[in-house]
Amino acid sequence: MRVNKLFPIEKIASTLVLSACVGLVVPTAINANPVALATPVVGLPDFTELVEKSGPAVVNIRTTEKVPTGQNANGLDDDQMQEFFRRFFGVPVPTPAPKAQPTPKNRKQTPQAQEEEVPRGVGSGFIISQDGFVLTNAHVVEGASEVYVKLTDKREFKAKVIGADRRTDVAVLKIDGSKLPRVTIGDSDKIKAGEWVIAIGSPFDLDNTVTAGIISAKARDTGDYLPLIQTDVAVNPGNSGGPLINMRGEVIGVNSQIYSRSGGYMGISFAIPIDEAMRVVEQLKSAGKVVRGYLGVERIDVPKEVAEGLGLAKAQGALIQRVMPGSPAEKAGVEVGDVIQKVNGTVIEKAVDLNRVVGDIKPGGKATVTVWRKGGAKDIVITVAEADAEKAPAAKTSKQKAEPAANVFGLTVADLSDAQKRESQFSGGVILESVDGGAARAGLQAGDIITRVNNSDVKDLKEFTAVMAKVDAKKAVLLLVKRGEVSKFVAVRPTAQ
């Protein structure tokens, strides 16, 4: 198992550790000037009223799946299990009574496969409306044949999955009921780091287990579409989909992931902000899916050295590494190497912001995108498409060579052949035949295609040579390099440095 990773809670094999807080002594530095609190701390919070109020609306979710009759958990049928026990244990496994063999008359007939329902997993959820809508995680119900919801009063319902969105890990279920207990939805925009919260769920299938902690951070960028709430509330397998509740008894998050080096809970957990989750819920209830806007670009954060080379005041925005063929971005004229700074006036601070802002735009709508290109800002109007509607073909790397040209940065380049231009989907540029010195240290490789030097496009070897002749050989040169399907800026220092 890899370490330092975010895990959906249900997929963790953890060890339950009991701990107790005996006492706490806070040392004070000599001659220090402590800051007085507006409200003195008089004791730890009491969560009993919160649990009594919210607990009845928190549900246990168990899922099942259908497997062929006679197939065990490892996917082996009876005959395969007999052979396994004979080889490795020297004894046959006990077998049921032999089945009747088909007669020659009906042997050609294929009997209909028999299936049985077996347990698949458990999770948590909470009722958001009195008529039976339940919010949980998408990974809790993913792949399930049947979903069952159990309330604290021991009533159990067979649930219908209204919709699930894997990108945000949100799912909506519906059970038949009326006047059901429900939670109070809060405002996750108003939460503050340091405030007390509790989680209620079914860790290890222990219904309505309550754990407490504080909000550690408001917005952690752990995915393309959601900044998650970080807490130190103990969550474990079975907590997924349960509510994160503030001291006012309001749900402000949906418990979803943990950070772990070992695969078990290590003091850091993450919850989906309830504001984001409820936006997804409304789309799932109305359409059964989430519709998102799509530009058709691959982007990264702007590195500091790239920002300096492009003349940007600071490293901010989304640097375009690839524009998908036939995408809205390509049709509108977005280019590799552009830095998207704003979308409809909303500032793009980091690359991840681009997906979130564009995702909220209705497909077919117009987006005014401000890009930084060759030392200046430019507005481009793009007609947004629906996400996942287009897929880009894989590009190939050519191995053909041409007459090389060398320079002090350790680059040996050549013109692109017609075949290489077709394969790379680029009409111009030069191809790297070999690298040395500064180019090698910067990570460039033979087969990379250079399309820009600093702020100058290069269509062929002649232009590349002319531009490089004007470059200060004592300073780093900024190259726009295409490798495979992705383009990126690479700062290359002179070989002597």
N, C-alpha and C positions, 0 to 999 in steps of 0.2 A: 504493500500500500504506500502510495506517495505521501509525503509529509507536507506540512505547511499549506493546507488546502481547505477550501470551504466544502462542507458536506451537507446534503439534505439529511435531516435528523434521522429519518427512518432507515438510512443505509449505513448506520454506524453500529459497530459492535463495541459497546462500552462496558466499563466496570463501575458498579455503583459504589461510591465512596461516601461514608458517613463522616461528618465533621461537626465540631462544636466550637463556638467562639467563647472562650473563657473570660477574657478581659482585654482591654485595649488601653495602652498608655501612650500618649502623644507627647514626645519630647519637645521642649521649647528652647531655642537657641538663647545663649546668654546675651543680654542687652538687645534682644529682638523686640520689634514693635508689632505685636499681633494685631490683626485687623478684626474689629468687633463685628459680630454678625447682627443683622437687623432683628432676627428672631433667635433667641438663645435655644440651643438644642437641649431638650429636657428628657428625651428618651427615644427609644426605637418606636417606629410606627406600629399601629395595631391594624391588621388586615382582615379581621374577622367580619366586619360589616361588608367589605368589598366581596369577600368570598360568598357570604350569604346572599348578596344581591346578584352577583354575576354567575355564580356556580351552576345554578339550575339550567342556564342557557348554553353551557359548555357540554359538548357531546363526545362520546367515544365512537370512532369510526373503524369498523373492521371490513376488510375486503376479502373476496374469494376469487378463485379462477377455476376454470374448467379444464381438466386434463383427461386424456383417454383412459378408460377403465383398464386396470391392470398395469398401469404405468406408475412407477414409484417416483419419489421426489427427485431422484437423479436422472429421470428420463429413461430408465431401463425397464423393458417389459419382463414378464415372468421367466421366459426362456433365458434371457440375458442374465438375470439375477441368479438362476440355477448355475450357469456356467461360471459366473463370478465367484460364488461360494465354493464351487468344486475346485477351481484353480488356486484360490488364495487361502482357503480354510480347510480343504480336504474333505468337506462334508457338504451334502446338499442342503439347501434351505427347505424347511417344511413347505409342502405344496398343498393346495386345495384339491378337492376331488377333480379327476380328469374331466375335461369338457367333451361333450359329444362331438365326434368327428362328422364332417359333412359327407353326405352320400354322393356318389358319382353324379347323381342327377342334379344336385344343387351346388356342387363344388364350384362351378363357374360363377355363381352368384356372389356378389360382394356384399356382406352384411353391413348395415349401417353402423358407423363407429359409435360406441357408447362412451359417454363422458360422465365424470363425477366432479362434484364441486369440492375443492380443498381450500383450507385457509391460506391467505396470501400475506396479509400484514395488518397492522393496526395503526391508527393515527388519531388525531383530535380535530375538532371543528367547533363552530359556535353558531347558534341560530341568530339570524339578523332580522327576521320578520316573523310575526305571529302566525303567518300562514305556511311556515315551514321551509323557508329558504335558509340554507346552511352554507357558510363560507369555510373553506379548508385549503390545503395546498394541492396543487396539481399532481405532485409526485406521490401523494397519498393514494390517489385513485387511479393513477396511470397503470394501464394494463389489467385492470380488475374486470372480472366478468360480472360480479354483483357487489353492491355496496350496501352496508347495513349501518344504521345510525341508532345508538342507544343513549337514552336520556338518563339523568340521575335518578329518576323515579322508576327505573328499570324497564320502561317501555322501549321497545325496539321497532324500528321502521325499515323497510326496504327502500332505499333511496334511488332517485333517478339523477344521473349526472347531466346537468343542464349544459355545462360547458367547462372547458379547462384551457388555461393559457400557460404553456410551458415556459415562455420567456419571463413572465412575472411570477410563475409558480403559484397561480391563483386558480381555484376551481369553485364552482357553485353547484350544490346539490339541492334537491327538492324532496321533502317528505310530506306525506298526507297528514295534515293536522290543522287545528285551529286554536287560537288563544294559547299558543305555545309561549314559554318564557323566551325572552330575547335580550340580547346585550344592548347597551347604549354605545353608539358610535361616537368617538371623540374626534379631535382635530390633531393630526400628527404634525402639522406645521407649527403648533404652539408648544411642543415638548421642549424640554431643556436638559442638557447633560447634567447629571447629578441627581435628578428627581427619582423618587422611589417608584417602582413598578412591580407587578406580580404576573406570573404566568400560571395558567390553569390548563391541565391537559392530562393525557394518559400515558406517561412514561412507563415502558415495560408492561403496558396494559393495566396499569394501576389507575383506575378511573378517578377523575377530579383531584389529582395531586396538585398542590399549591406550592410554588417556589417564588422567592422574592429576590430583588436586587435593585440596581440603579441603571439608568441610561448612561452608557459610557460615551457615546457619540451619536449625533443626530443623523448624519448622512455619510455612509461609507460606500464608495464606488466599488461594488463587487459584481456588477453586471451591466449589460448594455442599456437596460430600460429602467432599473430601479436603484436609487440610493437607499441602502438598508439602514435600519436603526440597530446600533450595537449596544448590547447590554451585558451584564455579568450574571443574569438570571440563569439558574441551572435548568437546562433543557436536555433531554435525552431521547432515544428512540421511542416514538409514541407521542411526543409533544408536538410534532409537526402539525400545523394547521390550527393549533390552539391560540387563544387570544393573549395579547400583552396588554395589561390593564393598568391605568394610572390611579392615583390616589382619589380621584373623583369618581371612580367606578366606570370610566369610559375606556373602550377598546381603542388603543392607539397603534396597534400593530398585530401582525399575524406571524407567529413563530415559524421559522423556516429552515435556518441553517446554523451550523456551528463551525468554528475554526479549530482545527485540531492537527497536531503533529503525530498523534498516536492512533487516531481513529475514534477516540472517545472525547467526552466533554472536558475542556481544559480551562473553563472560566470565561469564555467569550462565546456569545450567541448573537444571532441576527434575526431581525423581524422585518417583515414587509410593512412599510408605512400604510396605515389604514386608509388615508386619503387616496393613495395610488391603487390600493386593492379595491376600493369601492368603485373607482372609475372603471376598472376591469369588470367588476361584478355587473354593472349596469349594461355593458356591452354583451356580456355572456348571457344575461337574462333576456335581452332583446333580440340578439342575433345568434347566440350559441358560439360565437367566436369574437376575437378582437381584431379590428381592422386598423392597420397602422400605415402611415405614410412612408414612402420609400424614394430615395434619390438615386441609389445605385453607385455608391462610392465606398472605398475602404479608406479608413483614416486612422491617424495616430496623433498623440499629443505632439506639440511643437517643441523639439529639443532646444535648449538655450543657444547652442552654437548655430543651429539652423536659423533661429529667430534673428540673431545678429547678422548672419550672412544675407538674409532677405531684407534687412532694414526695418524689421518690426521693433516697436518700442519695448515689447516684452514677449516672453514665450507664452502666447495665448492663442487659442483657436484650435481648429481641426485641420491637420495637414493631410492633403489628399495623396494617397499612395497609388490608388488605382481607380479608374472610372470604368464601370461595367459597360461592355458593348451594348448599344441599343437602349441604355437606361435613360431616365429623364435627365440626369446630370449630363450625359454625353450629348443628348439632343439639344440641351440648352447652352452647351459650350464650356462646361466645367473642364478644367485640365488637370492632369497630374502635376503636382507641385503647387497648386493653389492652396491657400490657407483660408478656410471658411471662418469668418469672424462673427457674422450675424445671420440670423434667419428671421425674417419678418420683424426686424428690430431687436430681437432677443439676442443678447451677447452669448457667444459660444466660448466659454472659458476653457473647457477641456474637450477632447475628442468624444468622450462618452456623452456629452451634452447634445451633440448633433443628433444621435439616434432618438433621444428623448424628445427633443423639440420637433423634429421632423415627424416622429411617430404620432404626435398629437394632431398633425395636419390631416384633414380628410382627403383621401385619394380623389384626384381630379381638381383639387384646389391649387391655387397659385402660391408660390413661395418666393419672396424676394431674398436672394442669398447674396450677402456681401463677401467678396473674396479679395484677398491680398495677392496680387500677381505682378511680378517684376517691378517692385518698388512702389506700387500704388494700389488703392482700393477700387473695386469695381462691383457694381450691382448686376446680378444675373437673375432673370425671372424664370423659374422652373415650374412646370406642371407636375405635381407630385403624383406618383403612382401608388399602387397598393403593395405593401411588403410581401415578399415571397412570390411575387408574380413573375419575376424574371430570374434566370440563372445564367451566369456567364460561363462560356466554354473555357476549358483549360488551355493555357498557352504552352508551347513547346520551346525548348532552348536549342538554338542552332549551334552546330559545331564547325561550320565552314569558316575558312580563314581568307584574309586578303592582305594586301601589302601593308605592313605595320608603320606606325609613327610613334616615336618615343618622346618622353619629356622628363623633367626633373622630379615629378611626383611619383615616378615608378609605374607609369601607365604605358602599356603598349596596345594601341588601338588600331582599328581598321574600319573601312566602309562596310555597311550592311549590304549583303547581296539582296537581290529581289526576293529570293526564297526566304531569307531571314526577315525581311520586312513584312512579308505575309504572315510568317509564323509568329512574330512578335506583335503584330497588329500596330506597328509603328511605321510611319512613312519616312522617318528620318532618325539620325543618331549615328553613333559609332559603337562598335562592339569591342569589348576588351578581349585581347588574345592572351595576354599574360599580365601579371602584376608583380611588383617588387617594392621594396622600401616602404614609403609612406602609404601607398595604395594597399599593400598587403597588410600593414598595421591597421588600416581603417576597415579591413574586412572585405574588401572588394575581391571578386573572383573572375576567372576567365569565363566568358559567356555573358557577363553583365553588359547592359546597353546603357551608354551615357547619352542623355538627350538634352541636358542643359549644363552649362558651366557658369556658376554664379547666377546672374540674371539674364544670360544670353543663351537662346536656343541654338543647338548645333544640329544641322541636318545631315552633314557628311564630314568626311575627314578633312576637307579643305577648310570648312568653317571652324571645326574643332581646333585645327592647328593655328588659325588666325586668332581665335579667342584666347587660346592658351599663351600665345606670344605676348598678350597684353596683361597677363596675370602676374601679380607680384610673387616672384619665386621664393620670397622669404616668409610669406603668409599662407595660411591654409586656404585651399580652394574648395568651394561648395559645389558638389556634383549631384545632379538628379539622375539616379541610377535605377534601371528597371531590371528586376531579376524574376524570372518566371512570370507570375501574374501581378506582382506588386512592385510599385515604384517607391523610392525613398531618397531623401537627401543624405549625402555622406560628406562629411568634412575630411579632406585629405591634406595632411601636412607635407611639406617638402621632405624628400628622402633624408636630407642632412639633419633634420631636426629629430 
